[in-house]
Each structure stands twice: as structure tokens, then as C-alpha cells.
Amino acid sequence: MDGFTNARLLELAGKVAGLRSPSFDTAVTSMKYQDFVDSAEKVFAAAGHYNGHEGPGTPTAEIDGYRIPVKYSGLLYKPDLFDQYLTKVISSVA
């Protein structure tokens, strides 16, 4: 586990109102969802490259089957620039 010990995860969870509970704490300490996490990591790693684009990454956005390249993912946080980018993508696909 990359530095996220159970204690650290529970500490972080304590910062989210209403998240901590006995069942939540037990799920963390027993690693109840470890199989799910391992499976999700394998799927993520297998996704690799898609339509010639590097990825996936965080954030990943896909619109009508077109994945926005990682180098442009910063546009997702800038509505005006993202709108301009979408307009170019749509016009080049149409």
C-alpha cells in the first residue's frame, strides 16, 4: 500500500463529515474490498492507450467515443477553453 496505512486512511476519512462509522472502520481495517481494488487496478492498467491517446489518467473524459488526450485534461477545469476544444473536436469529427 503506497503510504496509505489503515491509520492514515481512517484519519483522512475522519475529515469527511458522516463517513466514519464502525462498519466503515471495519471495512478499512479488514480490507473488505481488497479484491475489488485489485480488480479495478488491473482494468485501469489494461486500459493503457486508447485510440492513439495516452491514458487513462485522472481526470479522463470521453465524449461520443473520443477520449480527450491527457495533455489537454487541464481544459476540463476551464469551461471557456473546454467549450472551444469541444467545438474543434466536434467539427473535425463531423
C-alpha positions in Angstrom: 0.0 0.0 0.0 1.7 3.2 -1.2 1.9 5.0 2.2 -1.8 4.9 2.9 -1.8 2.8 6.0 -5.1 1.9 7.7 -4.5 4.6 10.3 -3.9 7.2 7.5 -7.0 6.2 5.6 -9.1 6.4 8.8 -7.6 9.8 9.6 -8.4 11.1 6.1 -11.9 9.6 6.3 -12.4 11.5 9.6 -12.2 14.7 7.7 -15.4 13.9 5.7 -18.5 14.5 7.7 -20.5 11.4 8.3 -18.1 9.0 6.6 -16.6 7.3 9.7 -18.7 4.6 11.3 -18.0 1.2 12.9 -18.8 -0.6 9.6 -16.6 1.8 7.6 -13.7 1.4 10.0 -14.1 -2.4 9.9 -14.2 -2.4 6.1 -10.9 -0.5 6.1 -9.1 -2.5 8.7 -10.2 -5.9 7.4 -9.5 -4.8 3.8 -13.0 -6.0 2.9 -12.9 -4.5 -0.6 -9.3 -5.5 -1.5 -10.4 -7.9 -4.3 -12.4 -5.0 -5.8 -9.4 -2.6 -5.6 -7.1 -5.2 -7.1 -9.5 -5.9 -10.0 -10.0 -2.1 -10.6 -6.3 -1.6 -10.8 -5.9 -4.4 -13.3 -8.6 -3.0 -15.5 -7.1 0.5 -15.3 -3.6 -0.8 -16.2 -5.0 -2.8 -19.1 -6.8 0.3 -20.5 -3.4 1.7 -21.4 -3.6 3.5 -24.6 -6.9 4.2 -26.4 -7.4 5.5 -29.9 -3.8 6.5 -30.0 -4.0 8.6 -26.9 -2.1 8.2 -23.7 -4.2 7.3 -20.7 -6.3 6.8 -18.9 -5.5 9.3 -16.3 -7.2 11.5 -13.8 -9.3 13.2 -15.0 -10.3 11.2 -18.0 -13.2 12.5 -20.2 -14.7 10.7 -23.2 -17.3 12.2 -25.4 -19.1 10.2 -28.0 -16.2 7.6 -28.1 -13.5 10.2 -28.3 -11.2 10.3 -25.3 -9.7 13.7 -24.6 -5.9 13.3 -24.7 -4.1 13.6 -21.3 -2.2 16.6 -22.4 -5.5 18.5 -22.7 -7.1 17.3 -19.5 -6.4 20.6 -17.8 -9.1 22.1 -20.1 -11.7 20.2 -18.1 -11.2 22.8 -15.4 -11.6 25.8 -17.7 -15.1 26.0 -19.1 -14.4 28.5 -21.8 -11.4 26.7 -23.1 -13.1 23.3 -22.8 -16.0 24.6 -24.9 -13.6 25.8 -27.6 -11.9 22.5 -27.6 -15.1 20.6 -27.9 -16.2 22.8 -30.8 -13.0 21.9 -32.6 -13.3 18.2 -31.9 -17.0 18.1 -33.0 -16.3 20.0 -36.2 -13.3 17.7 -37.0 -15.4 14.5 -36.4 -18.5 15.7 -38.3 
